Structure formats: structure tokens, C-alpha cells
Amino acid sequence: MQSEIETVARTNLARVLESDVAPQDIDPDQDMVGTYGLTSLNKVLFLMAACDDAGVDLSCFTEPDVAAMSTLRDVTEALSRHAGKAA
């Protein structure tokens, strides 16, 4: 069963991708840029929306944190670490 955070991340990633990939078809361990063609701008849009929907303050993440998020699993784990913390 997917966590709520993973569902939020999948939905928001599918929304910004140029390709027509359903949220449930996204492989959490594939590189978002190499496999799905995620652009830098779309990564920012994706992370902003995912943070909003997960209740995580985007300022929790540094530039290196964001750069290290190359897979959906990376994003889900990062969001999960900060979910529920007061901003």
C-alpha cells in the first residue's frame, strides 16, 4: 500500500511531466530526468506542489538536498522526514 506522501508525490510528478504517464505507472526508483524527462523548472514546480500538498515547508530543503532528489523514492523519503513538523 502506498503511503499518502508517495501518492502526493506521484500525482504531482505525473502532473508536470511532458509525457503522458499515469501516477501509478511511475517507477519510484527510476531517474526522474533520464527516464521521465523532468526538466529543472518542472522539478521545482513538482517539489513546490508536493511540499504544499504534503504540508512540508519547502525551506526545509537546501539546494544540495534538492539536487540529490533524483528518483521519486528520494522525494518521498525526504518529504516523509519533514511531514508533520511545524514550519
Backbone as JSON Lines, residues from 0, in Angstrom:
{"i":0,"aa":"M","n":[0.85,-1.19,0.0],"ca":[0.0,0.0,0.0],"c":[0.89,1.25,0.0]}
{"i":1,"aa":"Q","n":[0.55,2.19,-0.85],"ca":[1.32,3.42,-0.94],"c":[1.01,4.32,0.25]}
{"i":2,"aa":"S","n":[2.03,5.01,0.69],"ca":[1.8,6.0,1.74],"c":[1.12,7.21,1.12]}
{"i":3,"aa":"E","n":[0.52,8.01,1.96],"ca":[-0.13,9.24,1.49],"c":[0.9,10.17,0.85]}
{"i":4,"aa":"I","n":[2.09,10.22,1.45],"ca":[3.16,11.06,0.9],"c":[3.56,10.58,-0.49]}
{"i":5,"aa":"E","n":[3.68,9.28,-0.68],"ca":[4.05,8.75,-2.0],"c":[2.96,9.05,-3.02]}
{"i":6,"aa":"T","n":[1.71,8.94,-2.63],"ca":[0.6,9.24,-3.53],"c":[0.65,10.71,-3.95]}
{"i":7,"aa":"V","n":[0.9,11.59,-2.99],"ca":[1.02,13.03,-3.27],"c":[2.17,13.27,-4.26]}
{"i":8,"aa":"A","n":[3.31,12.64,-4.01],"ca":[4.48,12.83,-4.87],"c":[4.21,12.29,-6.28]}
{"i":9,"aa":"R","n":[3.63,11.11,-6.38],"ca":[3.31,10.52,-7.69],"c":[2.37,11.41,-8.5]}
{"i":10,"aa":"T","n":[1.32,11.87,-7.83],"ca":[0.32,12.7,-8.5],"c":[0.94,13.99,-9.03]}
{"i":11,"aa":"N","n":[1.73,14.64,-8.19],"ca":[2.34,15.91,-8.6],"c":[3.41,15.71,-9.67]}
{"i":12,"aa":"L","n":[4.16,14.62,-9.61],"ca":[5.15,14.36,-10.64],"c":[4.46,14.1,-11.98]}
{"i":13,"aa":"A","n":[3.44,13.28,-11.99],"ca":[2.72,12.98,-13.24],"c":[2.13,14.26,-13.84]}
{"i":14,"aa":"R","n":[1.73,15.18,-13.0],"ca":[1.11,16.43,-13.46],"c":[2.09,17.31,-14.24]}
{"i":15,"aa":"V","n":[3.38,17.29,-13.87],"ca":[4.35,18.18,-14.52],"c":[5.14,17.53,-15.65]}
{"i":16,"aa":"L","n":[5.03,16.22,-15.8],"ca":[5.8,15.54,-16.85],"c":[5.25,15.86,-18.23]}
{"i":17,"aa":"E","n":[6.17,15.98,-19.19],"ca":[5.79,16.22,-20.58],"c":[5.11,14.98,-21.17]}
{"i":18,"aa":"S","n":[5.58,13.8,-20.75],"ca":[5.0,12.56,-21.25],"c":[3.71,12.27,-20.5]}
{"i":19,"aa":"D","n":[2.9,11.43,-21.08],"ca":[1.6,11.12,-20.5],"c":[1.72,9.84,-19.67]}
{"i":20,"aa":"V","n":[2.28,9.97,-18.46],"ca":[2.49,8.82,-17.58],"c":[1.5,8.92,-16.42]}
{"i":21,"aa":"A","n":[0.78,7.83,-16.18],"ca":[-0.15,7.8,-15.06],"c":[0.63,7.71,-13.75]}
{"i":22,"aa":"P","n":[0.12,8.35,-12.69],"ca":[0.84,8.33,-11.41],"c":[1.22,6.92,-10.95]}
{"i":23,"aa":"Q","n":[0.32,5.97,-11.1],"ca":[0.59,4.61,-10.63],"c":[1.62,3.88,-11.49]}
{"i":24,"aa":"D","n":[1.92,4.4,-12.68],"ca":[2.89,3.77,-13.57],"c":[4.31,4.29,-13.39]}
{"i":25,"aa":"I","n":[4.49,5.29,-12.53],"ca":[5.82,5.85,-12.31],"c":[6.62,4.89,-11.43]}
{"i":26,"aa":"D","n":[7.79,4.51,-11.9],"ca":[8.67,3.63,-11.13],"c":[9.42,4.5,-10.11]}
{"i":27,"aa":"P","n":[9.26,4.23,-8.82],"ca":[9.86,5.09,-7.79],"c":[11.38,5.09,-7.77]}
{"i":28,"aa":"D","n":[12.0,4.11,-8.45],"ca":[13.45,4.01,-8.41],"c":[14.13,4.47,-9.71]}
{"i":29,"aa":"Q","n":[13.35,4.94,-10.66],"ca":[13.92,5.42,-11.92],"c":[14.3,6.9,-11.79]}
{"i":30,"aa":"D","n":[15.35,7.28,-12.48],"ca":[15.79,8.68,-12.5],"c":[14.7,9.53,-13.16]}
{"i":31,"aa":"M","n":[14.27,10.57,-12.47],"ca":[13.16,11.39,-12.99],"c":[13.56,12.15,-14.24]}
{"i":32,"aa":"V","n":[14.82,12.53,-14.35],"ca":[15.29,13.26,-15.53],"c":[15.52,12.3,-16.7]}
{"i":33,"aa":"G","n":[16.31,11.28,-16.47],"ca":[16.68,10.35,-17.52],"c":[15.52,9.53,-18.05]}
{"i":34,"aa":"T","n":[14.67,9.05,-17.17],"ca":[13.57,8.18,-17.57],"c":[12.33,8.95,-17.99]}
{"i":35,"aa":"Y","n":[12.0,9.99,-17.25],"ca":[10.73,10.7,-17.48],"c":[10.9,12.08,-18.09]}
{"i":36,"aa":"G","n":[12.14,12.52,-18.3],"ca":[12.37,13.8,-18.95],"c":[12.04,15.02,-18.1]}
{"i":37,"aa":"L","n":[12.11,14.88,-16.79],"ca":[11.81,16.0,-15.9],"c":[12.83,17.12,-16.1]}
{"i":38,"aa":"T","n":[12.35,18.32,-16.39],"ca":[13.24,19.47,-16.56],"c":[13.49,20.14,-15.21]}
{"i":39,"aa":"S","n":[14.49,21.0,-15.16],"ca":[14.8,21.72,-13.92],"c":[13.61,22.54,-13.44]}
{"i":40,"aa":"L","n":[12.98,23.25,-14.36],"ca":[11.82,24.06,-13.99],"c":[10.69,23.18,-13.48]}
{"i":41,"aa":"N","n":[10.43,22.08,-14.18],"ca":[9.35,21.2,-13.75],"c":[9.67,20.51,-12.42]}
{"i":42,"aa":"K","n":[10.95,20.29,-12.14],"ca":[11.33,19.72,-10.84],"c":[10.96,20.69,-9.73]}
{"i":43,"aa":"V","n":[11.24,21.97,-9.95],"ca":[10.9,22.98,-8.95],"c":[9.38,23.05,-8.76]}
{"i":44,"aa":"L","n":[8.64,23.07,-9.87],"ca":[7.18,23.11,-9.79],"c":[6.63,21.87,-9.08]}
{"i":45,"aa":"F","n":[7.19,20.71,-9.42],"ca":[6.8,19.46,-8.8],"c":[7.05,19.5,-7.29]}
{"i":46,"aa":"L","n":[8.24,19.91,-6.89],"ca":[8.57,19.94,-5.47],"c":[7.73,20.95,-4.7]}
{"i":47,"aa":"M","n":[7.48,22.1,-5.3],"ca":[6.64,23.11,-4.64],"c":[5.23,22.55,-4.39]}
{"i":48,"aa":"A","n":[4.64,21.93,-5.41],"ca":[3.29,21.38,-5.28],"c":[3.27,20.2,-4.3]}
{"i":49,"aa":"A","n":[4.26,19.33,-4.38],"ca":[4.32,18.17,-3.48],"c":[4.48,18.63,-2.03]}
{"i":50,"aa":"C","n":[5.33,19.62,-1.81],"ca":[5.5,20.15,-0.45],"c":[4.19,20.76,0.06]}
{"i":51,"aa":"D","n":[3.54,21.55,-0.78],"ca":[2.26,22.15,-0.37],"c":[1.25,21.07,0.01]}
{"i":52,"aa":"D","n":[1.12,20.06,-0.84],"ca":[0.13,19.01,-0.61],"c":[0.48,18.13,0.58]}
{"i":53,"aa":"A","n":[1.77,17.98,0.87],"ca":[2.21,17.13,1.98],"c":[2.34,17.91,3.29]}
{"i":54,"aa":"G","n":[2.16,19.23,3.21],"ca":[2.29,20.05,4.41],"c":[3.72,20.21,4.88]}
{"i":55,"aa":"V","n":[4.65,20.21,3.93],"ca":[6.07,20.35,4.25],"c":[6.55,21.69,3.72]}
{"i":56,"aa":"D","n":[7.25,22.43,4.55],"ca":[7.79,23.73,4.14],"c":[8.98,23.49,3.19]}
{"i":57,"aa":"L","n":[8.89,24.04,2.0],"ca":[9.97,23.87,1.01],"c":[11.31,24.34,1.55]}
{"i":58,"aa":"S","n":[11.3,25.29,2.47],"ca":[12.55,25.81,3.03],"c":[13.28,24.77,3.89]}
{"i":59,"aa":"C","n":[12.65,23.63,4.15],"ca":[13.33,22.53,4.88],"c":[14.47,21.96,4.06]}
{"i":60,"aa":"F","n":[14.44,22.19,2.75],"ca":[15.41,21.58,1.85],"c":[16.41,22.6,1.33]}
{"i":61,"aa":"T","n":[17.69,22.22,1.4],"ca":[18.75,23.05,0.84],"c":[18.9,22.73,-0.64]}
{"i":62,"aa":"E","n":[19.68,23.53,-1.33],"ca":[19.95,23.27,-2.74],"c":[20.57,21.88,-2.94]}
{"i":63,"aa":"P","n":[21.55,21.48,-2.11],"ca":[22.08,20.12,-2.26],"c":[21.03,19.03,-1.99]}
{"i":64,"aa":"D","n":[20.11,19.29,-1.04],"ca":[19.03,18.32,-0.8],"c":[18.21,18.11,-2.06]}
{"i":65,"aa":"V","n":[17.83,19.21,-2.69],"ca":[17.01,19.15,-3.9],"c":[17.78,18.48,-5.03]}
{"i":66,"aa":"A","n":[19.05,18.8,-5.17],"ca":[19.88,18.2,-6.22],"c":[19.99,16.69,-6.03]}
{"i":67,"aa":"A","n":[19.98,16.24,-4.79],"ca":[20.11,14.81,-4.5],"c":[18.82,14.03,-4.76]}
{"i":68,"aa":"M","n":[17.72,14.72,-4.94],"ca":[16.44,14.05,-5.2],"c":[16.34,13.7,-6.68]}
{"i":69,"aa":"S","n":[16.82,12.51,-7.02],"ca":[16.81,12.13,-8.43],"c":[15.72,11.12,-8.77]}
{"i":70,"aa":"T","n":[15.17,10.46,-7.76],"ca":[14.09,9.49,-8.0],"c":[12.87,9.89,-7.18]}
{"i":71,"aa":"L","n":[11.74,9.32,-7.55],"ca":[10.52,9.56,-6.78],"c":[10.7,9.07,-5.35]}
{"i":72,"aa":"R","n":[11.41,7.96,-5.17],"ca":[11.65,7.44,-3.83],"c":[12.46,8.46,-3.0]}
{"i":73,"aa":"D","n":[13.45,9.1,-3.62],"ca":[14.22,10.14,-2.91],"c":[13.3,11.25,-2.41]}
{"i":74,"aa":"V","n":[12.4,11.69,-3.27],"ca":[11.47,12.77,-2.91],"c":[10.53,12.31,-1.8]}
{"i":75,"aa":"T","n":[9.98,11.12,-1.95],"ca":[9.05,10.59,-0.95],"c":[9.72,10.47,0.42]}
{"i":76,"aa":"E","n":[10.94,9.96,0.44],"ca":[11.66,9.83,1.72],"c":[11.97,11.18,2.33]}
{"i":77,"aa":"A","n":[12.36,12.14,1.5],"ca":[12.66,13.49,2.01],"c":[11.4,14.15,2.57]}
{"i":78,"aa":"L","n":[10.3,14.04,1.85],"ca":[9.05,14.62,2.33],"c":[8.6,13.94,3.62]}
{"i":79,"aa":"S","n":[8.75,12.63,3.67],"ca":[8.33,11.88,4.86],"c":[9.1,12.29,6.11]}
{"i":80,"aa":"R","n":[10.37,12.6,5.93],"ca":[11.2,13.02,7.08],"c":[10.69,14.34,7.68]}
{"i":81,"aa":"H","n":[10.09,15.18,6.86],"ca":[9.68,16.51,7.32],"c":[8.18,16.66,7.52]}
{"i":82,"aa":"A","n":[7.4,15.69,7.1],"ca":[5.94,15.78,7.23],"c":[5.55,15.84,8.71]}
{"i":83,"aa":"G","n":[4.63,16.72,9.0],"ca":[4.13,16.82,10.37],"c":[4.94,17.73,11.28]}
{"i":84,"aa":"K","n":[6.08,18.23,10.79],"ca":[6.88,19.15,11.6],"c":[6.35,20.56,11.41]}
{"i":85,"aa":"A","n":[6.34,21.33,12.46],"ca":[5.89,22.72,12.37],"c":[6.86,23.52,11.53]}
{"i":86,"aa":"A","n":[6.31,24.38,10.69],"ca":[7.16,25.22,9.83],"c":[7.72,26.38,10.6]}
